[in-house]
Amino acid sequence: MTRKNAWALLPVVAMLSLSLTACKDAKTLEENEQLKAQVAELQKENGQVGNDLETITAARDALAKENDKLKAEIKTLKTKSSGKKAASRKHRRS
């Protein structure tokens, strides 16, 4: 009798396991869709960050060039002004 009960329970257990599997599959599919949406958003943000990085790098390079130019100009002005000193007048006693 136990064998007949075991064989009778087998289809019931199979049906229950299939329904649970289908439920898990639905949850998994929903999670996958959410993850795909998150990945797409992150890729979009990554592209924007890449563009921002390029812009900032170009601005930094431009500022570095301007800085070098101004340093050279300061050097030029220092050498011009230091070379032309006015002759100091000495007060002589008579």
Secondary structure, 3 states (H helix, E strand, C coil): CHHHHHHHHHHHHHHHHHHHHHHHHHHHHHHHHHHHHHHHHHHHHHHHHHHHHHHHHHHHHHHHHHHHHHHHHHHHHHHHHHHCCCCCCCCCCC
